[in-house]
Amino acid sequence: MTWTRKGKRDKTRFLWGVVFLALATGLLLVGAANLRSWRGASLQGEGSQSVQQKAGVVKNGVTLPEEEPRNEPGGIKPGIVLIVDDVGFSLASAKELLEVKVPLTWSIIPYQSHSLSSLKLAEEHGIPVMLHLPMEAEVDRPGLKYQINLEMDSESLRRFVRRAAGSLPGVIGVNNHRGSRATSNPRVMEAVLSEIRDLGLVFVDSRTSAKSVAFRMAQEMKIPTLRNDVFLDHEASPLAMRKALERAFSIARKKGSVVVIAHARTETLKFLKTLSQNRPEDIQWMTVPEAVR
């Protein structure tokens, strides 16, 4: 009888151990999924509701909103500023970017496996780097950690920006990763931009939402600022990217400058390597620091 009770107790303990292990494994998987979501949810989730939804001329992911102030590099001939987002997930991709023969600005996601190694690579080759700041999107569940979210108070928002920028020493500016919900919220953006201003950084509004208030607020706060005009790889085929680039050149000629965002992806990297071929003589390629100088 004693052995039977002991056996039952041992069996019960074993079953509880299995349950505990399953719960712990589940929690770890959820946390990992949150981190991976920065990489997986990018242009397709946010770009489809971004610059092409603005008022004005709308065509294939590009908008020319006449009613809004343009980027004003000032004193520089018509130019194109090309920012490559999502650097930091792959060191191999960062090394491929070194093969691109036009000036680039890299925007690095913080806290990823190759964030610091990509930063070091950029520094060694004199490439300006920005912080690609993860921010809450309309499709996100409210309150997700590891990104700027609407449930944070002002001090928490500022601390998040400060720590993220501090994790990538030497960054010259910040642009938003996703963030359609966050960049549309004045309270959130006031805190985020206040910290960016106090850190002495440039801000680029990626414009992942037609409702973004970020660019106007940054201007009002006297922060050196630009805004995205064209997602180069909204459609990742070579033909679509070539058409997007030609439209970007047209914007630069008409307005004086254009900001283009691309992503560190296989098809995009292949296309970027062709940019030195047949580039227009009347268009100057610029980095972000050159554009806001």
Residue pairs with C-beta under 8 A, 6 or more apart in sequence:
34 144
34 145
34 146
35 111
35 146
37 144
38 109
38 112
38 134
38 146
38 147
38 177
39 86
39 89
39 109
39 112
41 137
41 139
41 178
42 85
42 86
42 177
42 178
42 263
43 231
43 233
43 234
43 263
45 137
45 139
45 178
46 137
46 178
46 179
46 180
46 208
46 209
47 61
47 208
47 231
47 234
48 234
49 138
49 180
49 208
49 209
49 210
50 61
50 180
50 206
50 207
50 208
50 209
50 210
50 228
50 231
51 61
51 62
51 63
51 207
51 228
51 229
51 230
51 231
52 58
52 59
52 60
52 61
52 62
52 63
52 234
53 63
53 209
53 210
54 63
54 65
54 68
54 207
54 210
55 63
55 65
55 67
56 63
56 64
56 65
56 66
56 67
57 63
57 64
59 247
60 234
60 235
60 240
60 243
60 244
60 247
61 230
61 231
61 234
61 235
61 244
62 229
62 230
62 231
62 244
62 247
62 248
62 251
63 229
64 229
64 251
64 254
64 255
68 215
69 219
70 255
70 256
70 257
71 81
71 226
71 227
71 229
71 255
71 256
71 257
71 258
71 259
71 291
72 256
72 257
73 79
73 256
73 257
73 286
73 290
73 291
73 292
73 293
76 256
76 257
76 284
76 286
76 290
76 291
76 293
77 282
77 284
78 252
78 253
78 256
78 257
78 282
78 283
78 284
79 252
79 256
79 257
79 258
79 283
79 284
79 285
79 286
79 290
79 291
80 248
80 249
80 252
80 257
80 258
80 259
80 260
80 283
80 284
80 285
80 286
81 105
81 226
81 257
81 258
81 259
81 260
81 286
81 287
81 288
81 290
81 291
82 102
82 103
82 104
82 105
82 232
82 260
82 262
82 285
83 104
83 105
83 106
83 107
83 130
83 175
83 204
83 228
83 259
83 260
83 261
83 262
83 288
84 97
84 104
84 105
84 106
84 107
84 261
84 262
84 263
84 264
84 272
85 107
85 132
85 175
85 177
85 206
85 261
85 262
85 263
85 264
86 107
86 109
86 132
86 177
86 263
86 264
86 265
87 93
87 94
87 97
87 106
87 107
87 108
87 109
87 118
87 132
87 264
88 94
88 108
88 109
88 110
88 112
88 113
88 114
88 115
88 118
88 132
89 109
89 112
89 113
89 114
89 264
90 114
90 264
91 114
91 117
91 118
91 121
93 264
93 265
93 269
94 106
94 114
94 117
94 118
94 121
94 122
94 264
95 121
96 269
96 273
97 104
97 106
97 264
97 269
97 272
98 121
98 125
99 273
100 269
100 272
100 273
100 275
100 276
101 273
101 275
101 276
102 272
102 275
102 276
102 279
102 285
103 285
103 286
103 287
103 290
104 127
104 272
104 287
105 127
105 128
105 129
105 130
105 287
105 288
105 289
106 118
106 122
106 127
106 128
106 129
106 130
107 129
107 130
107 131
107 132
107 175
107 177
108 115
108 118
108 119
108 122
108 129
108 130
108 131
108 132
108 168
108 171
109 115
109 132
109 134
109 177
110 131
110 132
110 133
110 134
110 164
110 167
110 168
111 146
111 164
111 167
115 167
115 168
116 168
119 129
119 168
119 169
119 170
122 128
122 129
123 129
123 170
127 287
128 172
128 287
128 288
128 289
129 168
129 170
129 171
129 172
130 171
130 172
130 173
130 174
130 175
130 202
130 204
130 288
131 164
131 165
131 168
131 171
131 173
131 174
131 175
131 201
132 175
132 176
132 177
133 148
133 161
133 164
133 174
133 175
133 176
133 177
133 179
133 192
134 146
134 147
134 148
134 177
134 178
134 179
135 147
135 148
135 149
135 176
135 177
135 178
135 179
135 181
135 182
135 183
135 192
136 142
136 144
136 147
136 148
136 149
136 150
136 178
136 179
136 181
136 182
137 178
137 179
137 180
137 181
137 182
137 208
138 180
138 181
138 209
139 180
140 147
140 149
140 178
140 181
142 149
142 150
142 151
143 149
143 150
143 151
147 177
147 178
148 157
148 160
148 161
148 179
148 182
148 188
148 192
149 182
150 181
150 182
150 185
150 188
152 160
152 188
154 187
154 190
154 191
155 191
157 188
157 191
157 192
157 195
158 191
158 192
158 194
158 195
161 174
161 192
161 195
161 196
161 199
162 195
162 199
165 171
165 174
165 199
165 201
171 201
172 201
172 202
172 288
172 289
173 196
173 201
173 202
173 203
173 204
173 224
173 288
174 196
174 201
174 202
174 203
174 204
175 203
175 204
175 205
175 206
175 228
175 261
176 182
176 183
176 205
176 206
176 208
176 214
177 206
178 208
179 206
179 208
179 209
180 208
180 209
180 211
180 212
181 209
182 188
182 189
182 192
183 189
183 205
183 206
183 208
183 209
183 211
183 212
183 213
183 214
184 209
184 211
184 212
184 213
185 213
186 213
186 217
189 213
189 214
189 217
190 217
193 203
193 214
193 217
193 218
193 221
193 223
194 221
196 203
196 218
196 223
197 221
197 222
197 223
201 223
202 223
202 224
202 225
202 226
202 288
202 289
202 292
203 214
203 218
203 223
203 224
203 225
203 226
204 225
204 226
204 227
204 228
204 259
204 288
205 212
205 214
205 215
205 218
205 225
205 226
205 227
205 228
206 228
206 261
207 215
207 227
207 228
214 227
215 225
215 227
218 225
219 225
224 292
225 292
226 259
226 288
226 291
226 292
227 259
228 259
228 260
228 261
229 248
229 251
229 258
229 259
229 260
230 244
230 247
230 248
230 251
230 258
230 259
230 260
230 261
231 244
231 260
231 261
231 262
232 241
232 244
232 245
232 248
232 260
232 261
232 262
232 268
232 271
233 240
233 241
233 244
233 262
233 263
233 265
233 267
233 268
233 271
234 240
234 244
235 241
235 244
236 265
236 267
236 268
237 267
238 267
238 270
238 271
241 268
241 271
242 271
244 260
245 260
245 275
248 258
248 260
249 258
249 280
249 283
251 258
252 258
252 283
253 282
253 283
257 286
257 291
259 291
262 268
262 272
279 285
